[in-house]
Amino acid sequence: MTQTTVAVTCGDPAGVGLDLIAPAWRALRDEMVFALIGDPSHLPPDVPVGIITDISQAACVMPHAVPVLLLDIPGPRCPGNPQAAQAPSILRSIEIGAKLAQSGKASALCTLPIHKQALAKGADFRHPGHTEFLAYLAGVDDVVMMLASPILRVIPITIHIPLSEVPKALTSALLKRRIRITHTALIQQFGITAPRLAVAGLNPHAGEGGRMGREEIDVISPVLDDLRTEGINLSGPLSADTLFHSAARAGYDAAICMYHDQALVPIKTLDFDRGVNITLGLPYLRTSPDHGTAFDIAGTDRGNPTSLIAALRLAGGLE
């Protein structure tokens, strides 16, 4: 068993994340160490729990119980019904986990899913999402969200904004910066010596020479030309509708997409259960399962732990 410890945030207690901690612990307790930052009373009653006061104690607890770094969260867990009063504690769990990872006391951070609307209502949460909040906490200017599974890696250049705002947000500077971050992370975190990046166009058929939009001509192609002079292996801009079939996927290590659903629909369709959310550009490794809060099945034992197990294994250096 590796002695490095992954910090795990509690996510929204109303979501499915806490249901999956026990099966993940049973699957991984002989392979790695993780510690949940949260309230032990929110775990299912049949889950063995070992309360710790310092994350360094997790390794001793892991073989026989789920290590829980105690964080008092007001009120009981209400599966499917997020509680506004719990929002500040949910954010506090993220802050503690990020601090542990950035200080090196935790080897990585794995975050259970949050519900941004509930956090905004209960704690005036103003960040677009988890990824941006972690960037703020780390004091970095920009990070990249990657969704990865054994068969596909995708990066949305723009993330949590309305589709109508994507063309304006898709600037040359943003595209160039996030491609560079992705290229560097694939080398440093994934061990890919010479990453191959496939870049989707924004418009249908990648604009079809300007007939369906000029973003490919005015923004995307010039950026790709500039980055190729830096030695980055780029193909595109490519039509997104032919980018994700099996033969196409064999030709690249990651697909750069222009907006949220262009990236997430393919990976969630092809490999939903094994998808892992990874934040590139932080000073530590952060992963998260890709299933969301799934309020409709929280507390029902219908949740699938496959994505959480994959996220923990990746955070723990097992994949």
N, C-alpha and C positions, 0 to 999 in steps of 0.2 A: 504493500500500500504506500502511495506517495504521501509524504508528510506535509505537503503544501495544503493550505486550506482556502477554499472558495467561500467568500461571503455571499449569502443569498438574502435578498431583500424580501419582505413579506408580500409586496404587491397589495392589491385591494383584497381585504379579507372576504369580501362578498363574492369574489371570483373563484375560478376553478383551481387557481395555483396552489393553494394550501391543501387541497385534496390530493395533489400529486406528489407532495413531499414524501409521504410514507412509501409509496411504491418506488420512488426514485432512491430513497435511502436503502430500501431492501435490495435494489439492483446494484447499488454502488458501494455499499458499506465496506466491502472487502477490497475495493480498488482505490478509493480516494477519500478525502475528508471535505465536508462542507458544514457550514453553520448557518442556520436560519436566524435572521434578525427580526424578531417579532414577539407576539404574545402567545405563549404555549397553550393558553386556553382556547385559541382559535383553531388548533389542530384537531382532527377527528379524535374522539375519546380513546380509541384503541391504539393510538400511536405512542410508542415508548418515547419519552422525552427526557433529555438530560440538560438542565439549565446550567449555563456557563456564564461567568462574569468577564471572561477575556477570551478572545478568539483562539489564543494559543492552547486553550484547554480542549478544543474540539476533537483533536486526534485521539485523546483518551476515551472520549464519550462515543465516538462514531461507531465502533464495533457493536455496541449493544443498545444505542438509543440515538434519536435525532438530536444533535447539539443545537440548542436554542440560546442565542445571546439575547437576554431578556430586554424587551421593550414594551412597556405598558401601553396598551391601546384601549381607549375608553369604550365600554360597551361590549356586548357579545358579538360573535360572528353571525351575520345574517345573510346566508347564501342567496345570491341573486338580487340583493337589495343593498346597494352601497350606502354607508352612513356618513353624512357630512361631518359628524363629530370626529370621525376616525381619520379624516384627510390629513391633518397636520402630522399625525404619527406615521402615516404611510410615507410622507415626504421625509420625515426624520429617519426612517429605516433606510431610505435611499442615501441620505446624507452620511449616515454612519457607515454604510457599506462602501460608498465611494471613498471616504476618508481612510478606511482600513486598506482598501486596494491601493490607493495612491501612496500611502505611507509604507507599503510593503508588508504590513502585518497580515494581510490576506493576499494570496497569490493572484486572485482574479475576482471579478464581481459577476454574479448571475442574478438578474432581476426578474422577479415574478411580475406578471402583467398588472398595469394600473389602468384606471378609467379616468381619462383626462377631464371629462365633464364633471365627474364627482369631485375631483381635486380642485377644479376651478370654483365649484360651488362651496366647498367646505374649507378651502385654504387659500383662495384667491390665486390659484396656480395659473401663471400667465405664459408658461413656455408652451410651444407647439406640441411637445411630446417628451417622452423619456430621454431620447437621444440628446435633444437640445438642453435639457436640464442637466444631464451629466456633463456636457461640454461647459456649461456655465459653472458648475461646481469645480471642475478641473482647471478653469481659467484658460481654456484653449479657444482660439478664434473660430475653428471650424472642425467638424467631425463628419464622418460618412457612415451612413447606415447600410450594412450589408446583410442580406438574407442568404443563408448558405445551407445546403443539404449535400449529401453525397453525390448528387447528380447535377447540381446547378448552384452557381453563385450569382446574385444580382445586386446591383447598386442603383437606387433611385437618386438622381441628382437633386431634384426638388422632392420634398417629402410631404409634410402635413399642411398643405395649402390648397385652396379651391382650384379645380382644374382650369377655371377661367383666368387664374393668375399665373399659370405656369409659363406662358410665353414671355411675359414681362420679367419674371424671376430668373429665367434661363439666360444668364449673362455669360459672356466669355470668361470673365474672371472666376465665376463660380464653377463653371464646367472644368476649367483648367485646374483649379485648386483641388477639386474632388477627384479628378482622375489621377492627379499626382499622389494624393493620399492613398488611394486605392492601390496604385502600382507599388508604392513603398510597403504598404501593409502586406500585400501578397508575398513580397520577398521576405520581410522580417517575421511575420507571424505565421505564414503558411509554408514557408520554405520553397516557394516557386522561384527559381533562379531568373527566368525571363518570362514574366507574365504576359499572356496574350489577352488583350481586352477587345471585346466586340462592342461597338457603340451604336445604339439604336438612334434612329431619327425621331424627331418629335411628331411629324405629320404622317398620314398614311403614305405608304410607299416611299418613305423618307423624302417627302416633298415632291417627288417625281419631277426633278429639274426645275422646281419653282412653281409648277402648276398647282400644287396643293399646299403652298406655304414656302416661305423663304428662310426659315430658321436654320435649315440644314446648310444653305448657301452662305448666309450672313454670319452665323454664329458657330455652328458645330464643325463644319469642315475646316475653317481657318484655325480653330483651336487644335483639331487633330493634326493638322499639318505642322503647327508649331511644336507640339509635343513629340511628334515623330523625330524632329531634329534633336530631341533630348535622349533619343534611344528607346522611347516607349513604343512597344509593339501594339499598334492600334489598327483595327479594321472598322470601316464605316464612313459616314453614317449609313446604317443598314435599315431596311424595312423591318419593323418590329414583328410583323405577322409571320415572318419566315425565320425568326431568330432563335426559336426555342424548341424546334423538333430535334430528335436525337442526333441526326447527322450534323446539324448546325452546332449543337452543343459540344460536339467533339472537337470543334475548331477553336475554342477559346477557354480560358480559365475563369473569366467573369464577364458578365454582360452589364454594360453601363446603360442605364435607362434614364429617360428624361423626366419621368414623374412617377408618383407612388404606385398607381395601379398597373402601369406598364411593366413594372418590376415585380410586384407582389402577386399579381394574378397568375403568371406562369409558374412560379415556384410553389404557390399554394395549391395549384391544380395538379402539378406533377408530383409533388412530394410533401404534402401538407404536414404529415405527422413528424417528419424528421427535419423540418425547417428550423433553423436557429438564427436569431437576430444577433448580429455582432456589430459593435461600434468601433470603427477604425479611426485612429487619430487621437485617442485618449492616451494618457501616460500609463495605462494598465489595460488588461484585457477585460472586456465586458461582453457577456453573452446573455441571451434571454430566449425562452421558448417563444415560438411564433404563433401561438394559438389565441392570444388575447384573453380577456377575462372570462369569456364564455359564461355569462351570468345564467343562461338558460339551463345549464347542466351542473352548476356549482352545487355541491352538497349531495349529489345523486349517485356518486361512484361510477358515473359514466365517462369521466374524463380519461383521456389517453395520456400516459406519462412519457411517451416516446420522445416528444420534442424537448421536454424538460431534461430527461436523461441525456439526450444528445447535447443540450446546452451545457449541462454540468460536466459531461465528459470532455467537451472542448475546452471549457474553462479550466478544468483540472489537468490539462495536458495529455489526455488519454487518446485524443484524436487529432 
